[in-house]
């Protein structure tokens, strides 16, 4: 049997193919046309998706008390002030914020304007995930296990489905230069632009709040250390004054001279620490009031009325190629079957 098939393959040449295609041109054309028409119907009925995007360029900002103290850090640390624990550095990865569950939850709970509805509604209602439908397997499951599945559980399941759908329609890319590209796909072009701009504003507000909170913590920390240094400076001043009252310089002996130098040196160190912390406290107050933007929105989300999905031209071309392959396969199988009949 295998030898017969090999013999038939050798006997099928290009002229045979031409005769077959010519004799069955209608069949081949019908299959290709059917595939193209099916693809065209899909393109008409499929839900179009519109794209909007924003680009974000992060500003490099570092807040570090230890860096600000410079040469005085070692001296202050030797006095018992641990600045390393409070060293603040803005090192937040922006794509993680965009892909976070917190942001998606905020988008789902926000009310948006749609062309299909007159009132602003949530995305879950717009997508119909919370509507009763006989085609929804969750509703069938709820009907069968009504004693176990409560409405609260159903709402949570619908919310998780909405989270997954939203995650599929959000994309984040980061270039080597640090430029962050955020793409949103939605059923309406205006909605895609609104959500893209909402993401940019959310990230900007979130980073501003985090940095402001860190700056406040820095100011409070420096203020506490400054008050401690002020108290120690006062104590060293009182100690030196009391020592000088008890031991006038005219009655100095080597031991009093050494103790006086030790008290003066301690006073100078405490004074320098206090002056440094006072400077840092003023800088911390300025930094807390600083409103420098932490990110720059280079491109805002704009409405694009051109649907990016489904890709109609690519679908039609793919359907045409698939139709050609399918028709050739059918014709080839038919030819093999006819040759087997002739041989047998």
C-alpha positions in Angstrom: 0.0 0.0 0.0 2.8 2.4 0.9 4.5 1.6 -2.4 1.3 2.5 -4.3 1.1 5.9 -2.5 4.8 6.6 -3.3 4.1 5.7 -6.9 1.1 8.0 -7.0 3.1 10.9 -5.5 5.7 10.5 -8.3 3.0 10.5 -10.9 1.4 13.7 -9.7 3.2 16.6 -11.5 2.4 20.2 -12.0 0.3 19.6 -15.0 -1.9 17.3 -13.0 -2.3 20.0 -10.4 -3.2 22.5 -13.1 -5.8 20.2 -14.5 -7.2 19.5 -11.0 -7.4 23.2 -10.1 -8.9 24.1 -13.4 -11.5 21.4 -13.2 -12.4 22.2 -9.6 -12.0 25.9 -9.7 -15.5 26.5 -8.4 -14.9 24.2 -5.4 -11.6 25.9 -4.5 -13.1 29.4 -5.1 -16.1 28.5 -2.9 -13.9 27.3 0.0 -11.7 30.5 -0.2 -14.8 32.7 -0.5 -16.4 31.0 2.4 -13.4 31.6 4.6 -13.1 35.2 3.6 -16.9 35.8 4.1 -16.7 34.2 7.6 -13.7 36.4 8.5 -15.6 39.4 7.2 -18.6 38.6 9.3 -16.4 38.2 12.3 -14.8 41.6 11.7 -18.3 43.1 11.6 -19.6 41.4 14.7 -16.5 41.5 16.8 -16.2 44.1 19.5 -13.9 46.9 18.3 -11.2 48.1 20.7 -9.7 51.5 20.7 -6.2 52.4 21.9 -5.0 55.4 23.9 -1.6 55.7 25.6 0.5 58.0 27.8 4.2 58.2 28.2 5.8 58.9 31.6 9.4 60.0 32.3 10.3 59.7 36.0 12.2 62.5 37.7 15.2 61.3 39.7 14.8 62.5 43.2 16.6 61.2 46.3 16.0 62.2 49.8 18.7 61.1 52.1 19.6 62.7 55.4 23.0 61.0 55.5 23.9 62.4 52.0 22.9 65.9 53.1 25.0 65.7 56.3 28.1 65.0 54.2 31.3 65.2 56.3 29.3 65.6 59.6 27.7 62.1 59.3 30.5 60.3 61.0 30.7 62.9 63.8 27.0 62.8 64.4 26.9 59.0 64.4 29.7 58.9 66.9 27.4 60.9 69.2 24.8 58.2 69.2 22.5 59.4 66.4 21.7 56.5 64.0 21.0 58.3 60.7 21.1 55.2 58.5 17.8 53.9 59.7 16.1 57.1 58.6 17.9 57.5 55.3 15.1 57.9 52.8 15.4 57.2 49.2 12.7 57.5 46.6 13.1 54.2 44.8 9.6 53.3 43.6 9.3 51.3 40.4 6.5 53.0 38.4 5.4 50.0 36.3 4.7 48.1 39.6 2.3 50.9 40.6 0.5 50.7 37.2 0.2 46.9 37.4 -0.8 47.0 41.0 -4.1 45.6 42.2 -4.8 48.9 44.1 -4.8 50.9 40.8 -7.0 48.4 39.0 -9.4 48.4 41.9 -9.5 52.3 41.8 -10.3 52.2 38.1 -13.1 49.6 38.5 -14.7 51.5 41.4 -14.6 54.8 39.6 -17.6 55.9 37.5 -17.0 56.6 33.9 -19.0 58.3 31.1 -20.1 56.0 28.2 -21.8 56.7 24.9 -24.2 53.8 25.5 -25.4 55.2 28.9 -26.6 58.6 29.9 -25.3 58.2 33.5 -21.8 57.5 34.7 -21.4 53.9 35.7 -18.7 51.5 36.8 -16.8 49.3 34.4 -18.3 46.1 35.9 -21.8 47.3 35.0 -20.7 48.5 31.6 -19.2 45.1 30.8 -22.4 43.4 32.2 -20.5 41.2 34.5 -23.0 41.7 37.3 -26.1 41.1 35.1 -28.2 38.0 35.3 -27.9 35.9 32.2 -28.8 32.3 31.5 -25.7 32.0 29.4 -23.5 32.9 32.3 -22.2 29.7 34.0 -21.8 31.5 37.3 -25.5 32.2 37.5 -26.2 28.5 36.7 -23.8 27.6 39.5 -25.5 30.0 41.9 -28.9 28.5 41.0 -27.8 25.0 41.7 -25.8 25.8 44.9 -28.0 28.7 46.1 -27.6 27.6 49.7 -23.8 27.9 49.5 -23.1 30.7 47.1 -24.2 34.0 48.5 -24.6 37.3 46.6 -21.4 38.5 48.3 -19.5 35.6 46.9 -21.0 36.3 43.4 -20.0 39.9 43.6 -16.5 39.0 44.6 -16.2 36.5 41.7 -17.6 39.2 39.3 -15.0 41.7 40.6 -12.2 39.3 40.1 -13.3 38.6 36.6 -13.4 42.4 36.0 -9.8 42.6 37.4 -8.6 40.0 35.0 -10.3 41.6 32.0 -8.9 45.0 32.9 -5.4 43.5 33.3 -5.6 42.1 29.8 -6.5 45.5 28.4 -3.6 47.4 30.2 0.0 47.2 29.0 3.1 48.8 30.4 6.4 49.0 28.6 9.7 50.5 29.7 12.3 51.7 27.3 16.1 51.5 28.1 16.1 55.3 28.5 13.6 55.0 31.3 10.6 56.2 29.3 7.4 54.3 30.4 4.7 53.6 27.9 1.2 52.8 29.2 -1.3 51.5 26.7 -5.1 51.2 27.3 -7.5 49.2 25.2 -11.2 50.0 25.6 -14.5 49.6 23.8 -14.9 53.3 23.3 -12.1 55.8 22.2 -13.1 58.4 24.8 -13.1 55.9 27.6 -9.6 54.7 26.6 -8.3 58.2 26.8 -10.0 58.9 30.1 -8.6 55.8 31.7 -5.1 56.5 30.4 -5.1 60.0 31.8 -6.6 58.7 35.1 -3.6 56.3 35.4 -1.2 59.1 34.8 -2.9 61.3 37.5 -3.1 58.4 39.9 0.6 57.6 39.6 1.5 61.2 40.0 -0.7 61.7 43.1 0.6 58.4 44.6 4.2 59.3 44.3 3.7 62.8 45.5 1.9 61.5 48.6 4.6 58.9 49.3 7.5 61.4 48.9 5.6 64.0 51.0 5.1 61.4 53.8 8.8 60.5 53.7 9.7 64.2 53.9 7.5 64.6 56.9 9.1 61.7 58.6 12.5 63.1 57.8 11.6 66.5 59.3 10.2 64.8 62.5 13.3 62.7 62.9 15.7 65.6 62.4 13.6 67.7 64.8 13.8 65.0 67.5 17.6 64.7 67.0 17.9 68.5 67.1 16.1 68.7 70.4 18.3 66.0 71.9 21.4 67.9 70.7 20.1 71.1 72.1 19.5 69.5 75.5 23.0 68.0 75.5 24.5 71.4 74.4 22.7 73.1 77.3 23.9 70.4 79.7 27.5 70.8 78.5 27.2 74.6 78.9 25.9 74.2 82.5 28.6 71.7 83.3 31.4 74.1 82.0 29.9 77.0 83.8 29.7 75.2 87.1 33.2 73.9 86.8 34.5 77.4 86.1 32.7 78.7 89.2 34.3 76.1 91.4 37.7 76.3 89.8 38.8 79.8 88.7 41.6 79.8 86.1 44.0 81.6 88.6 43.9 78.4 90.8 44.3 75.9 87.9 46.4 72.8 88.5 47.1 70.2 85.9 44.1 68.1 86.8 41.7 71.1 86.6 43.3 72.2 83.3 42.7 68.8 81.8 39.1 68.7 83.0 38.4 72.2 81.7 39.8 71.2 78.2 37.6 68.1 78.2 34.5 70.2 79.0 35.3 72.8 76.4 35.9 70.1 73.8 32.6 68.4 74.7 30.8 71.8 74.4 32.3 72.5 71.0 31.3 69.1 69.6 27.7 69.4 70.9 27.6 72.9 69.5 28.7 71.7 66.1 26.2 68.8 66.1 23.4 71.2 67.1 24.3 73.7 64.3 24.4 70.9 61.7 21.1 69.4 62.8 19.5 72.9 62.9 20.6 73.4 59.3 19.2 70.0 58.3 16.0 70.8 60.0 15.5 73.9 58.0 16.3 72.0 54.8 13.9 69.3 55.8 11.1 71.9 56.2 11.9 73.3 52.8 11.9 69.8 51.3 8.6 69.0 52.9 7.0 72.0 51.2 8.7 71.3 47.9 6.2 70.6 45.1 8.6 69.6 42.4 6.8 67.0 40.1 8.1 63.5 40.6 7.1 62.3 37.2 6.7 64.1 33.9 3.7 63.2 31.6 5.2 63.6 28.2 2.2 62.4 26.2 -1.3 62.6 27.6 -4.0 60.2 26.5 -5.9 61.3 23.4 -8.9 59.9 21.7 -8.2 57.8 18.6 -11.3 56.8 16.6 -9.4 54.2 14.7 -10.0 50.7 16.1 -6.9 48.7 16.6 -8.7 45.4 17.2 -9.9 43.4 15.4 -7.2 43.9 12.7 -9.5 43.5 9.8 -7.0 43.4 7.0 -4.8 40.9 8.7 -7.8 38.7 9.5 -9.0 38.8 5.9 -5.6 38.0 4.5 -5.2 35.1 7.0 -8.6 33.8 6.1 -7.7 33.9 2.4 -4.4 32.0 3.0 -6.2 29.5 5.2 -8.9 29.0 2.5 -6.2 28.4 -0.1 -4.4 25.8 2.1 -7.7 24.1 3.0 -8.9 23.9 -0.5 -5.6 22.5 -1.8 -5.7 20.0 1.0 -9.2 18.9 0.1 -8.3 18.6 -3.6 -5.2 16.7 -2.8 -7.1 14.2 -0.6 -9.7 13.9 -3.3 -7.0 13.2 -5.9 -5.3 10.6 -3.8 -8.6 8.9 -3.3 -9.4 8.8 -7.0 -5.9 7.4 -7.8 -6.4 4.7 -5.2 -9.7 3.7 -6.9 -7.9 3.6 -10.3 -5.1 1.4 -9.0 -7.4 -0.9 -7.1 
